[in-house]
Amino acid sequence: MAIKIFVDQGHNPQNPNAGAEAHGVREQDITYEVGVRLARLLNNNPNFEAELSRNSPTEILGTSNATSLQARVSAANSWGADYFISLHCNYSEIVEASGSEAFVYRSDSPAFEMALRILEGLNYSTGLENRGVFVRPTLYVLRATDMPAVLVEMGYISNQNDAYLMTYDPESFARGIYNGILLYYGML
C-alpha cells in the first residue's frame, strides 16, 4: 500500500490568498514549481502516491483566504492522505534573514519528526540554514487536517540569495523535501 502524501502548493496565483512578492518573484509561482517536482519524485517511487492542491499554475482554490485554505484541507482529508505537506516561502523586513524552517501543530507528533527530517534534507540539498521546527497550532492547515501536517517555509523570498535559489533551482528544494521524507520513513 503506497504512502499517500498531499502536497499543498501554498497560495493562489492571484487573490484571494496570493502569496508574498519580492525581487520580482512571487511565492505562489515558487510553491507551484517545487510542488510539481516534489509530486513527480514521490509518484516515481512505488512506495508513495502524491496529489497536488493546484494542478495548474493558474488554478485558484476558493473565493476567500478562508475558503482557499478549506479547499486544500478538504481535498487532503477526502483523499485520505497519510501526510499533508504545505509549501511556502518566508518573508521578512530583515533582508539578511535566510534559511528554511517548518511549522507543526504539536511537538509530540509524527509531524514534528517529519519536519525535522525535511529540514535536514533541505539544508543538505540547498545549503540554506536549518532554522528549526516551530509549533503553531493556530495555522488552519495544521489544525484542520485529519493527518499529520507540516508547513515548510523553504526560504526567504525577501532574501536575494534565497529567492534566486528557489526561482532558478526549484529541483533542489523538491529533492531536499523528498529526501527528508525518505529519511523519515527510513528509506534513505
Backbone torsions as a table, in degrees:
resi	resn	phi	psi	omega
1	MET	NA	122.9	-178.2
2	ALA	-70.3	145.4	175.3
3	ILE	-79.4	124.9	-174.8
4	LYS	-94.9	116.6	-179.7
5	ILE	-113.2	121.3	175.8
6	PHE	-94.0	118.7	-178.7
7	VAL	-101.5	111.9	179.8
8	ASP	-98.3	114.4	176.0
9	GLN	-83.7	101.5	-174.9
10	GLY	-51.0	135.3	172.6
11	HIS	80.4	160.5	178.9
12	ASN	-99.7	160.0	179.2
13	PRO	-63.4	-21.7	175.1
14	GLN	-152.2	171.6	179.8
15	ASN	-62.4	146.0	9.1
16	PRO	-76.5	153.0	172.4
17	ASN	68.4	37.3	172.4
18	ALA	-73.7	158.0	-175.8
19	GLY	-96.1	-167.8	-179.4
20	ALA	-73.2	156.9	176.1
21	GLU	-136.4	138.7	175.4
22	ALA	-162.7	151.1	176.9
23	HIS	54.5	32.2	179.6
24	GLY	71.7	15.3	-177.0
25	VAL	-118.4	142.7	179.9
26	ARG	-112.6	132.6	-179.7
27	GLU	-53.6	-44.6	-175.6
28	GLN	-63.5	-27.7	177.2
29	ASP	-74.6	-40.8	178.9
30	ILE	-65.7	-47.6	-177.6
31	THR	-63.6	-35.4	177.7
32	TYR	-62.5	-50.6	-177.1
33	GLU	-62.4	-47.0	-179.5
34	VAL	-63.9	-40.8	-179.6
35	GLY	-61.1	-44.1	178.8
36	VAL	-60.4	-43.8	-179.5
37	ARG	-68.0	-40.9	178.7
38	LEU	-63.5	-45.0	178.7
39	ALA	-61.2	-38.9	178.8
40	ARG	-62.9	-45.8	178.6
41	LEU	-60.0	-45.5	-179.6
42	LEU	-64.6	-45.0	-177.7
43	ASN	-70.2	-20.4	175.9
44	ASN	-82.0	-6.3	178.1
45	ASN	-105.8	119.1	-176.1
46	PRO	-61.7	-13.2	177.8
47	ASN	-76.7	-13.8	-173.0
48	PHE	-128.0	158.1	169.4
49	GLU	-137.5	128.3	-177.4
50	ALA	-121.7	145.2	170.9
51	GLU	-127.6	152.2	-179.1
52	LEU	-108.2	151.0	174.3
53	SER	-76.2	-36.5	179.7
54	ARG	-118.3	118.3	-176.2
55	ASN	-96.8	-1.1	171.9
56	SER	-147.5	154.9	-177.3
57	PRO	-64.5	-17.6	-178.3
58	THR	-101.0	-5.1	-177.8
59	GLU	-62.9	131.2	178.3
60	ILE	-114.5	127.6	179.3
61	LEU	-102.4	124.6	176.5
62	GLY	79.7	173.4	-179.5
63	THR	-118.5	3.8	177.0
64	SER	-154.5	170.5	175.8
65	ASN	-55.2	-46.5	-176.6
66	ALA	-62.7	-47.1	-178.0
67	THR	-73.1	-24.3	174.8
68	SER	-65.3	-46.4	178.9
69	LEU	-66.3	-41.4	179.1
70	GLN	-60.6	-40.8	-178.9
71	ALA	-61.6	-40.0	-179.6
72	ARG	-65.7	-49.2	-178.9
73	VAL	-64.9	-43.7	-179.1
74	SER	-60.7	-41.9	179.3
75	ALA	-62.8	-43.3	-180.0
76	ALA	-67.0	-43.6	-179.2
77	ASN	-65.1	-44.4	-177.5
78	SER	-70.8	-28.2	177.4
79	TRP	-74.7	-22.7	-177.5
80	GLY	78.1	39.5	-179.5
81	ALA	-61.7	148.8	174.6
82	ASP	-84.9	-28.0	178.9
83	TYR	-144.9	148.2	176.4
84	PHE	-120.1	121.8	179.2
85	ILE	-122.6	116.4	-177.7
86	SER	-104.6	125.1	-175.8
87	LEU	-97.4	133.1	-179.1
88	HIS	-145.0	167.8	171.5
89	CYS	-120.3	136.8	-179.9
90	ASN	-80.5	163.1	176.7
91	TYR	-143.3	138.9	176.8
92	SER	-146.4	147.4	173.1
93	GLU	-68.4	-21.5	177.8
94	ILE	-85.5	101.3	-171.7
95	VAL	-65.6	-17.7	178.3
96	GLU	-77.5	-18.4	-178.6
97	ALA	-56.5	130.3	-174.3
98	SER	-149.7	156.0	173.0
99	GLY	117.0	177.7	-177.5
100	SER	-111.4	144.7	173.9
101	GLU	-146.3	167.9	-177.6
102	ALA	-139.8	155.1	180.0
103	PHE	-126.3	141.9	178.5
104	VAL	-136.3	166.9	-178.4
105	TYR	-75.0	-42.2	-178.6
106	ARG	-141.0	152.5	178.3
107	SER	-79.1	-25.4	-180.0
108	ASP	-95.1	56.9	-176.0
109	SER	-140.8	157.7	174.7
110	PRO	-58.6	-31.3	-179.5
111	ALA	-60.2	-36.4	-180.0
112	PHE	-62.1	-45.1	178.9
113	GLU	-64.6	-42.4	177.5
114	MET	-60.5	-43.7	-179.5
115	ALA	-61.2	-41.9	178.0
116	LEU	-58.3	-45.6	-178.3
117	ARG	-67.4	-40.8	179.0
118	ILE	-60.6	-42.9	179.4
119	LEU	-66.5	-36.0	174.4
120	GLU	-60.8	-46.2	-179.8
121	GLY	-61.9	-43.3	179.2
122	LEU	-64.9	-43.9	179.7
123	ASN	-59.9	-43.2	-178.5
124	TYR	-67.1	-41.4	-173.8
125	SER	-86.2	-24.6	-177.1
126	THR	-110.8	-20.0	-175.7
127	GLY	80.1	-2.8	179.0
128	LEU	-74.2	148.2	-178.8
129	GLU	-59.8	141.2	173.1
130	ASN	-87.4	108.3	-176.3
131	ARG	-89.8	-3.9	174.3
132	GLY	102.2	173.7	-179.4
133	VAL	-107.2	135.0	-177.8
134	PHE	-124.9	147.6	178.5
135	VAL	-90.6	124.3	179.3
136	ARG	-137.3	78.2	-177.5
137	PRO	-66.5	-10.7	-179.4
138	THR	-81.1	-17.0	-177.7
139	LEU	-72.1	122.5	-173.6
140	TYR	-55.1	-46.4	-175.9
141	VAL	-67.0	-19.1	177.7
142	LEU	-86.8	-33.8	-175.5
143	ARG	-93.0	-20.5	-174.4
144	ALA	-99.2	-5.7	179.1
145	THR	-80.6	146.7	177.7
146	ASP	-81.5	-8.7	-176.5
147	MET	-122.4	164.6	175.1
148	PRO	-57.5	141.0	-175.6
149	ALA	-133.1	140.7	177.4
150	VAL	-126.8	128.2	172.7
151	LEU	-103.3	119.2	-176.2
152	VAL	-104.8	120.4	170.5
153	GLU	-93.8	99.7	-169.1
154	MET	-66.6	-35.5	-178.6
155	GLY	-174.5	176.4	-178.5
156	TYR	-94.9	115.1	177.7
157	ILE	-66.5	-22.3	179.7
158	SER	-80.8	-9.1	177.2
159	ASN	-99.4	125.6	-173.7
160	GLN	-58.2	-42.4	-179.3
161	ASN	-67.1	-48.0	179.2
162	ASP	-59.2	-46.7	-177.9
163	ALA	-61.4	-42.5	178.9
164	TYR	-61.0	-48.2	-179.7
165	LEU	-59.7	-47.5	-177.3
166	MET	-65.8	-32.6	-178.5
167	THR	-77.1	-46.1	-172.2
168	TYR	-98.3	-7.3	177.2
169	ASP	-140.1	55.6	179.9
170	PRO	-61.4	-25.3	179.9
171	GLU	-60.4	-38.3	178.8
172	SER	-63.4	-35.7	179.1
173	PHE	-72.6	-43.0	176.9
174	ALA	-61.6	-45.4	-178.8
175	ARG	-64.0	-41.2	179.4
176	GLY	-62.6	-44.8	178.8
177	ILE	-66.2	-43.3	178.2
178	TYR	-58.9	-47.8	179.6
179	ASN	-63.0	-35.2	175.8
180	GLY	-62.6	-40.0	177.4
181	ILE	-65.0	-43.0	177.4
182	LEU	-61.5	-43.4	176.9
183	LEU	-57.3	-46.3	-178.6
184	TYR	-58.3	-42.1	-178.7
185	TYR	-87.4	6.3	178.9
186	GLY	67.7	30.7	-178.5
187	MET	-105.2	5.7	-178.2
188	LEU	-130.8	NA	NA
